[in-house]
Amino acid sequence: MTDNSRPRTLKPVEHHRLADQAHEAIRGSILAGGFEPGERLVETRLASDLGMSRAPIREALQRLSKEGLVLERAHRGTFVLELGVVDIIDIYNLRLGLEATGLRLFMKRGATTTKLWTRIEQMERAADRDDIAAIVRAEFAFHRYIAEEAGNPFLTKVFSELEGRLMLVIAIDDAAFLRLHDVPAEHVPVVEAIETGDELRAVTVFEEHLLSTVGAAIERLGGDVSLLLRPLRREGSRASSKK
């Protein structure tokens, strides 16, 4: 007879934990350049590499598809997103408007900059250990925090839908840095400008930060940098969020 009073010694494996691990591993590899743009991601090969079944791999790929990092093509499979130079220009032109608006709302609400300084510290620590993937994650978390604290759920939703593509562009953009500590350093003036309370100054510094290196990336890829919007400069304007 089976003794039902005995405690169970085995616990069921949590499928979602495996899917989380697969998602993080594949996502990190894509952003670090471990897969070529347009490369097909084969479930059986990924399962073998990660030492798990195909089920969590399949769930991980579905998540990556929703994030915009991979494309699922009917009857063909799943492929790493391939961004052309025109795509990068279009994404950055949208990013300028979206994130500048987010910053203005962030300041209007008087949101704290404490977590922004924390993200910069994370970038610095990642640069110390030459961890480009960690720098990209911390850098994107910096921008995501501003979007989330803007207090506009529609803006946050659009930003979230662009997340995968933006992270890919940031990864491409940061590849140009010869000194990884340049990445956290260029975020410092943004936070300092926010803390002045001067809306026009903060937005101008923020837009210049967003465009600081992408132009060179576009030129390296053979694109027309003149198609990229530039920050509007209003000389003599005293517009301020304090009004």
GIGI-V797962 format. One record per pair of residues at least 4 apart in sequence whose ideal C-beta (glycine too) atoms are under 8 Angstrom apart, sorted by the first residue. I is the first residue (numbers start at 1). GAP is how many residues later the second one is. If there is no record, write none. Layout:
i: {I:I}
gap: {GAP:GAP}
//
This chain:
i: {13:13:14:15:15:15:15:16:16:17:18:18:18:18:18:19:19:19:19:19:19:20:21:21:21:21:22:22:22:22:22:22:22:22:23:23:23:23:23:24:25:25:26:26:26:26:26:26:26:27:27:27:27:28:28:28:29:29:30:30:30:30:30:30:30:31:31:31:31:31:31:31:32:32:32:33:33:35:35:35:36:37:37:37:37:38:38:38:39:39:40:40:40:40:41:41:41:41:41:41:41:41:42:42:43:43:43:43:43:43:44:44:45:46:46:47:47:47:47:47:50:52:52:53:54:55:56:57:58:59:60:61:61:61:61:62:62:63:64:64:64:64:65:65:65:65:65:67:67:68:68:68:68:68:68:69:69:69:69:69:69:70:70:70:70:71:71:71:72:72:73:73:73:81:81:81:83:83:83:83:83:83:83:84:85:85:85:85:85:86:86:86:87:87:88:88:88:88:88:88:88:88:89:89:89:89:89:89:90:91:91:91:91:91:92:92:92:92:92:92:92:93:93:93:93:94:94:95:95:95:95:96:96:96:96:96:96:97:98:98:98:98:98:98:99:99:99:99:99:99:99:100:100:100:100:101:101:101:102:102:102:102:102:102:102:103:103:103:103:103:103:103:104:104:104:104:105:105:105:105:105:106:106:106:106:106:107:107:107:107:107:107:108:109:109:109:111:111:111:113:113:113:113:114:115:115:116:116:116:116:116:116:116:116:117:117:118:119:119:119:119:119:119:119:120:120:120:120:120:120:120:121:121:122:122:122:122:123:123:123:123:123:123:123:123:124:124:124:125:125:126:126:126:126:126:126:127:127:127:127:127:127:129:130:131:132:132:132:132:132:133:134:135:135:135:135:135:136:136:136:136:136:137:138:139:139:139:139:139:140:140:140:140:140:141:142:142:143:143:144:144:144:145:146:147:147:147:148:150:150:152:153:154:155:156:157:158:159:162:163:164:165:166:167:168:169:169:170:171:172:173:173:173:174:174:175:176:176:176:176:177:177:177:178:181:182:183:184:186:186:186:187:187:188:189:189:189:190:190:190:190:190:191:192:193:193:193:193:193:193:194:196:196:197:197:197:198:198:198:198:199:199:199:199:199:200:200:200:200:200:200:201:202:202:203:203:204:204:204:205:206:207:207:208:208:210:211:211:211:211:213:214:214:215:215:215:216:217:218:218:218:218:219:219:223:234:239}
gap: {4:5:4:4:40:41:44:4:43:4:4:34:35:37:38:4:36:37:40:41:44:4:4:29:31:35:4:24:28:30:34:35:37:38:4:36:37:40:41:4:4:25:4:15:20:31:34:35:38:4:37:40:42:4:6:105:5:6:4:5:34:39:40:50:138:38:102:105:106:136:137:140:100:101:139:138:142:4:6:45:44:43:44:45:46:41:42:44:40:41:36:37:38:39:4:5:20:29:36:37:38:39:4:35:4:11:14:15:18:35:4:10:4:4:11:4:5:6:7:10:7:4:5:4:4:4:4:4:4:4:4:4:9:11:17:4:10:4:5:6:14:100:4:5:6:7:13:96:97:13:93:94:95:96:97:11:12:95:96:98:99:8:9:10:11:7:8:10:5:6:4:5:6:83:84:87:4:5:8:82:85:86:89:4:4:133:136:137:138:4:137:141:4:78:4:81:84:126:129:130:133:135:4:129:134:135:138:139:4:4:71:74:75:78:4:77:118:119:122:136:137:4:134:135:136:4:68:4:67:71:115:4:111:114:115:133:135:4:4:49:57:60:61:64:4:44:47:48:60:107:111:4:103:106:107:4:49:54:4:44:45:48:50:53:57:4:43:47:91:99:100:103:4:95:99:137:4:45:46:47:50:5:40:43:44:88:4:87:90:92:95:134:133:40:41:42:35:38:39:4:78:81:82:4:4:30:4:26:29:30:71:74:75:78:4:74:4:4:19:20:22:23:26:68:4:18:22:64:67:68:71:4:63:4:12:16:19:4:12:15:16:19:60:61:64:4:57:60:4:9:5:6:8:9:12:54:4:8:53:54:56:57:5:50:4:4:39:42:43:48:4:4:4:39:45:48:49:4:31:34:35:38:4:4:4:31:35:44:48:4:23:26:27:30:4:4:45:4:23:4:15:19:4:4:8:9:12:8:5:6:4:4:4:4:4:4:4:4:4:4:4:4:4:4:4:4:45:4:4:45:40:41:44:9:39:42:37:40:41:44:5:6:36:4:4:4:4:4:4:23:26:4:22:4:4:16:20:4:12:15:16:19:4:4:5:8:9:11:12:13:8:5:6:43:44:45:4:42:43:44:4:40:41:42:43:4:34:37:38:39:40:4:4:39:4:28:4:27:29:4:4:4:24:4:23:4:4:17:19:20:4:4:14:4:10:13:4:4:5:6:7:10:4:6:4:5:4}
//
